[in-house]
Amino acid sequence: MQIPYTRVVAVAARTAQFPEGLCDALYIGAAGTLTIVLQGGNSVALPCIAGQTLPIKASYVSSLGAATSVFAFYR
């Protein structure tokens, strides 16, 4: 059984970890390429579509590109 999300926090591009810690997923409201720093520290640029939820453990998002309405989900 999957545990539901209990918190949602709006995401802005940052240069440090989310104050809430690693997220469990990212929701992208409008399409764009996000540059995401993962749990292990590696960075990846991912093209995302509007309405997409990425089930990803991210430390922070270093660049939002054209993406807007990005939210971090926590359990």
C-alpha positions, -999 to 999 in steps of 0.1 A, spaced: 0 0 0 13 34 -9 14 61 18 -5 93 7 12 126 6 7 147 37 23 181 27 27 201 -5 51 230 -8 55 255 -37 90 252 -53 112 281 -65 146 276 -80 172 274 -53 209 268 -47 205 248 -15 184 219 -1 146 223 4 141 235 40 116 206 44 143 180 33 141 155 4 107 155 -13 89 124 -24 76 137 -57 74 169 -78 43 181 -96 48 203 -127 18 226 -136 32 241 -168 57 224 -192 94 231 -191 128 216 -184 136 213 -147 172 209 -134 168 187 -103 194 178 -78 188 142 -66 192 126 -32 228 115 -40 238 149 -52 238 143 -90 220 169 -111 197 160 -141 178 182 -165 144 167 -172 119 179 -199 85 178 -182 50 181 -195 21 201 -179 3 181 -152 32 156 -147 41 142 -113 76 129 -110 80 103 -82 115 114 -74 136 120 -42 150 155 -49 171 177 -26 162 209 -46 154 223 -80 183 244 -93 165 257 -124 128 258 -134 133 268 -170 99 276 -184 81 253 -160 57 270 -136 34 260 -107 60 234 -95 52 218 -61 71 194 -39 51 166 -23 60 150 11 49 119 29 
